[in-house]
Amino acid sequence: MSQKLSRRVILGAAAAAGAVPLAIHLLRPAPATGPVIRLGLIAPFTGNTGAYGPDMEKAARLTVEQINAAGGLLDGHTLELLVEDEESSPTASVAAARKLLDVHKVAGLIGLWGSPPGLAVKPIALQYNTALFVSCSANELTSGDTKGLIWRFQARATHWGTVIARSMLKQGIKTVSVLALQSPFVGSMVAPFEEHFRAHGGQILETVRYNPDQPSYRAEVEQVFSKQPEAVFVPALLTDFSSIVKEVYRGGFTSKLFTLSVAADAEGKFVSGVGAEAAEGIHHFQPSPPLGSPGYQKFVKRMGARDDALFLFAGNTHDQVALFALAVEKARSSAPLDYTRQILSLSNGPGEPVDDVVEALKRVRAGQPINFVGAGSDVDFSPTGDQLNRHFGHYVIRNGQNALVELVS
């Protein structure tokens, strides 16, 4: 007897016995209970980027639960999420990657918030021929021969600098100083920022770089702000930027502050740390999720957040889990060199846009082409694994809240 006939017989018997609730239950996909496919998440829970890890993990777990509740992958395989702390450290991230690959035998790695951790894990991913889906921006992540295994769910760092320079010029700012964190991510954006600003009539008074986790930033702040530029661009992370802003506030300096949302938002952590008065008027930028899209709105609801919540990285993690699952299902294989070949056809189309992973899996199983649209972005990629068509949100802090100035590209 075929599986289809058996199902019909069971439903018929249940209906004859008056067991309508049982019949309805059997029509739903059965939760996955078969063999396990493991996916590793490396996210920051401690260190200077630790503010983002909890929401990244929550988003990943919610997406895994959706997939398993709808039958899992590859005819009933359960998708299992293993989580390790990035610790905002390349060394810790390498140890986490090796543990996930050697001990837990994961079929892919996702997360990787920071560029130094991502760059440290990249050679391990290539050595193990495993997929690496990252949320970091350093250009080097996707350079060289990546075997099609590395995919960036974020804008390249060079794009940030140009967008921010253009927005500052649009506001009529002509003189700028730069106070920049020493890191691969920031290093990749400062030169394009300066080039664009100068090329369009602006003047860079000076550029000062500082090391992460300094005990004090007073000397750097006084050096840069005492020259009274109209604005200071401070590409930074949460902990160092918070210390810098406190020094600026104590010193009574009046230059406008422009930074990154990873520093001045951190999903509410920045304002609560420095106070609304010190944070007032600070401009910040971040590749933005598609705020008005149905997919993002559904994601915010699943996260249990307010309708106007801004998730800078959790949406990317949802997209990483979803695209991993879709690629495995389409390839009919959890081998990274197999399933990563399916990513472009799933993310770029051709096919009808779908923003729900369960519906997308149904269509993939039915052999239908799709164009998956994520919660963190539209998830369009270049053949080299770089994300395309990212929009940036330009925000300013008013009365302790982020106000959207504009979306720029």
C-alpha positions in Angstrom: 0.0 0.0 0.0 1.4 3.4 -0.9 2.1 6.1 1.7 -0.6 8.2 0.1 -3.2 5.4 0.3 -2.3 4.5 3.8 -2.8 8.1 4.8 -6.3 8.2 3.2 -7.3 5.0 4.9 -6.2 6.3 8.3 -8.1 9.6 7.8 -11.2 7.7 6.6 -11.1 5.5 9.7 -10.6 8.4 12.0 -13.5 10.3 10.5 -15.8 7.3 10.7 -15.0 7.0 14.4 -15.8 10.7 14.9 -12.2 11.5 15.5 -12.2 14.8 13.6 -9.5 16.5 15.7 -7.2 13.5 15.0 -7.9 13.9 11.3 -7.1 17.6 11.4 -3.9 16.8 13.3 -2.7 14.3 10.8 -3.1 16.8 8.0 -0.4 18.9 9.5 3.3 18.2 8.9 4.6 15.9 11.7 7.3 17.4 13.8 10.8 16.2 12.9 11.9 13.2 15.0 14.5 11.5 12.7 18.3 11.7 12.5 19.9 15.0 13.4 21.5 17.7 11.2 23.6 20.0 13.4 24.2 23.7 12.8 26.7 25.7 14.8 26.1 29.3 15.9 29.1 31.4 17.1 27.8 34.6 18.6 29.1 37.2 21.1 27.7 36.9 24.6 30.7 38.4 26.5 33.2 41.1 25.7 32.7 44.5 24.0 30.2 43.1 21.4 28.3 40.9 23.9 25.1 42.9 23.7 24.1 41.2 20.4 24.5 37.5 21.2 21.3 36.9 23.1 19.0 38.1 20.4 21.0 36.3 17.7 20.6 33.1 19.6 16.9 33.7 20.2 16.3 34.4 16.5 18.2 31.3 15.5 16.4 29.0 18.0 13.0 30.4 16.9 13.7 29.7 13.3 15.0 26.2 14.0 11.8 25.5 16.0 9.7 26.6 13.0 11.6 24.3 10.7 11.4 21.3 13.0 7.7 21.8 13.8 7.0 21.7 10.1 8.7 18.4 9.6 12.4 19.3 9.7 14.7 18.6 6.7 15.4 15.8 4.3 12.3 13.7 5.1 12.2 14.1 8.9 15.8 15.0 9.9 15.8 17.2 13.0 17.7 20.4 12.8 19.8 20.9 16.0 21.4 24.2 16.9 24.7 24.2 18.9 25.8 27.6 20.4 29.2 28.8 21.4 30.4 32.2 22.7 32.5 34.3 20.3 33.6 36.3 23.4 34.4 39.2 21.1 37.7 37.4 20.6 39.4 35.7 17.6 41.1 33.2 19.8 37.9 32.2 21.5 36.1 32.0 18.1 38.7 29.7 16.7 38.3 27.4 19.7 34.5 27.5 19.4 34.7 26.6 15.7 37.0 23.7 16.3 34.7 22.4 19.1 31.6 22.6 16.9 33.4 20.9 13.9 35.5 18.3 15.7 33.1 17.4 18.6 29.6 18.1 17.4 30.2 17.5 13.6 28.1 20.5 12.6 27.2 20.9 8.9 27.8 24.6 8.9 28.8 27.6 11.0 26.7 30.8 11.3 26.8 34.0 13.3 30.3 35.5 13.6 29.4 39.1 14.5 32.9 40.6 14.6 35.3 40.9 11.7 38.4 39.8 13.7 36.6 36.6 14.9 35.3 36.0 11.4 38.7 36.4 9.7 40.2 34.0 12.3 37.6 31.3 11.6 37.7 31.7 7.8 40.8 29.5 7.2 39.3 26.8 9.5 36.1 26.7 7.5 38.0 26.4 4.3 40.2 23.6 5.8 37.2 21.7 6.9 35.2 22.4 3.7 32.3 23.7 5.8 30.0 26.7 5.1 30.5 29.9 7.0 27.6 32.4 7.1 28.8 35.6 8.8 27.4 39.0 9.9 30.8 40.8 9.7 31.9 43.4 7.2 35.7 43.2 6.7 36.3 43.0 3.0 38.8 40.2 3.4 36.1 37.7 4.5 35.1 37.0 0.9 38.4 37.6 -0.9 40.4 34.9 -2.5 39.2 31.4 -3.2 36.4 30.7 -0.8 35.3 27.5 -2.6 31.8 29.0 -2.6 31.6 28.3 1.2 31.6 31.8 2.7 28.6 34.1 2.6 28.3 37.5 4.1 24.9 38.6 5.5 26.0 42.2 5.9 27.4 45.1 3.8 31.1 45.2 2.9 33.0 47.6 5.2 34.0 49.9 2.2 30.3 50.6 1.5 29.7 51.9 5.0 32.4 54.7 4.7 31.0 56.0 1.4 27.4 56.1 2.6 28.3 57.9 5.8 30.4 60.5 4.0 27.6 61.2 1.5 25.1 61.7 4.4 27.4 64.1 6.2 28.0 66.2 3.1 24.2 66.2 2.5 23.8 67.9 5.9 26.2 70.7 4.8 29.2 69.5 6.9 32.5 70.7 5.5 35.1 69.9 8.2 35.5 66.6 9.8 38.0 64.8 12.0 38.1 61.0 12.4 38.6 59.1 15.7 38.8 55.5 14.7 39.0 52.1 16.4 42.0 50.1 15.3 40.4 47.0 13.7 40.0 45.3 10.2 36.4 46.3 10.0 36.9 50.0 10.8 40.1 50.1 8.7 38.2 49.0 5.6 35.7 51.9 5.9 37.9 54.9 6.9 39.8 55.3 3.7 36.6 55.2 1.5 35.0 57.7 3.9 37.9 60.1 3.6 38.2 59.7 -0.2 34.6 60.4 -0.8 34.4 63.3 1.7 37.5 65.0 0.2 36.4 64.3 -3.4 33.2 66.2 -2.8 34.6 69.4 -1.3 35.0 68.3 2.4 38.1 68.7 4.5 39.5 66.1 6.9 41.3 67.9 9.7 43.0 64.8 11.1 42.6 61.1 11.7 43.5 59.6 15.0 43.3 55.8 15.7 43.0 54.2 19.1 43.3 50.7 20.5 40.3 48.7 21.8 39.9 48.4 25.6 42.1 51.4 26.5 41.8 52.4 30.2 41.1 56.0 29.0 40.4 57.9 25.8 40.8 61.4 27.3 44.0 62.2 25.4 42.5 61.2 22.0 39.3 63.0 22.6 41.0 66.3 23.6 43.4 66.0 20.6 40.5 65.6 18.1 37.8 67.8 19.6 40.0 70.7 20.6 40.4 71.7 16.9 36.6 72.2 16.8 35.7 70.4 13.6 32.1 70.7 12.6 31.7 67.0 13.1 33.7 64.0 14.3 33.3 60.5 12.7 33.9 57.9 15.4 33.7 54.4 13.9 33.7 52.3 17.1 32.1 49.6 19.2 29.7 49.9 22.1 32.2 49.9 25.1 34.8 52.2 23.6 32.3 54.6 22.1 30.4 54.8 25.5 33.7 55.9 27.2 34.5 58.4 24.4 31.0 60.0 24.6 31.4 60.4 28.4 34.7 62.2 27.8 33.2 64.4 25.1 30.3 65.3 27.4 32.5 66.0 30.4 34.7 68.2 28.2 31.8 70.3 26.9 32.8 69.8 23.3 30.2 70.7 20.7 31.2 69.1 17.4 28.5 66.8 16.0 29.1 63.1 16.6 28.6 60.5 13.8 29.2 56.8 14.4 27.9 53.3 13.7 24.7 51.9 15.2 26.7 49.0 16.6 28.2 51.7 18.9 25.3 54.1 19.5 22.4 51.8 19.5 23.4 48.2 20.5 19.6 47.6 20.8 19.2 50.1 23.6 22.4 49.4 25.6 24.2 52.6 24.6 21.7 55.2 25.9 21.1 53.3 29.1 24.8 53.3 29.7 25.7 57.0 29.0 22.3 58.6 29.7 19.9 60.4 27.4 21.5 63.8 27.8 25.0 62.7 26.7 23.5 60.7 23.8 21.4 63.6 22.5 21.9 64.4 18.9 24.3 61.6 18.0 24.0 60.4 14.4 24.5 56.7 13.7 24.4 54.4 10.7 23.8 50.7 10.1 22.8 48.4 7.2 19.1 48.3 7.9 16.6 45.5 7.9 13.7 46.0 5.6 11.7 47.8 8.3 8.4 48.1 6.5 8.4 44.6 4.9 5.9 41.9 5.9 8.8 39.5 6.6 10.5 41.8 9.1 7.2 42.6 10.8 6.5 38.9 11.2 10.0 38.4 12.6 9.6 41.2 15.2 6.3 39.6 16.3 8.0 36.2 16.7 10.7 37.8 18.8 8.0 39.2 21.1 9.2 42.8 20.6 7.4 46.1 19.9 6.3 46.8 16.4 9.0 49.6 16.0 11.8 47.4 17.4 15.1 47.6 15.5 17.0 44.3 15.3 20.4 45.0 13.7 21.7 41.5 13.7 19.1 39.1 14.9 17.3 39.2 11.6 20.5 38.2 9.8 20.8 35.2 12.0 17.2 34.2 11.2 18.2 34.5 7.5 21.3 32.4 7.9 19.3 29.5 9.5 16.6 29.8 6.9 18.9 29.8 3.9 21.0 26.9 5.4 17.8 24.9 5.7 16.5 25.8 2.2 19.9 25.0 0.6 20.2 21.6 2.4 16.6 20.7 1.3 17.2 21.8 -2.3 20.5 19.9 -2.5 19.1 16.9 -0.8 22.4 16.9 1.1 23.9 18.4 4.3 27.4 18.4 2.8 28.5 22.0 2.6 30.1 21.7 -0.9 26.8 20.4 -2.1 24.3 22.7 -0.5 26.2 26.0 -0.9 25.8 25.6 -4.7 22.1 26.2 -4.3 22.3 29.5 -2.4 22.2 31.9 -5.4 19.2 30.2 -7.0 17.3 30.4 -3.7 18.2 33.9 -2.7 18.4 35.7 -6.1 15.7 33.9 -7.9 14.2 33.4 -10.4 11.1 32.6 -8.6 8.3 34.1 -6.6 9.4 36.1 -3.5 8.7 34.1 -0.3 9.5 35.5 3.2 8.4 32.6 5.3 10.8 29.7 5.7 8.2 27.0 6.2 6.3 28.1 3.0 9.7 28.3 1.2 10.6 24.8 2.2 7.2 23.5 0.9 7.9 25.1 -2.5 11.4 23.8 -2.7 10.2 20.3 -2.0 7.6 20.7 -4.7 10.3 21.7 -7.2 9.1 25.3 -7.5 11.7 28.1 -7.9 11.7 30.7 -5.2 13.3 34.0 -4.4 13.7 33.9 -0.6 13.4 37.3 1.2 14.8 37.6 4.7 14.0 39.4 7.9 17.5 41.1 8.0 17.7 41.9 4.3 16.5 40.9 0.8 19.4 38.3 0.9 20.6 38.9 -2.7 24.2 37.9 -3.2 27.0 38.3 -5.7 28.7 35.0 -6.9 31.6 35.8 -4.5 29.3 35.7 -1.5 28.9 39.4 -0.9 25.4 40.7 -0.1 23.9 43.1 -2.6 21.4 46.0 -2.5 21.8 46.7 1.3 20.1 49.9 2.5 21.5 51.8 5.4 19.5 53.5 8.1 20.6 57.0 9.2 19.4 57.6 12.8 19.7 60.4 15.3 19.1 60.0 19.0 16.4 62.3 20.3 15.2 62.2 23.9 16.8 58.8 24.4 15.2 57.3 21.3 16.4 56.5 17.8 14.7 58.6 15.2 15.1 57.6 11.6 16.5 60.4 9.5 16.4 58.5 6.1 17.2 55.3 4.4 20.2 55.6 2.1 21.9 53.2 -0.3 
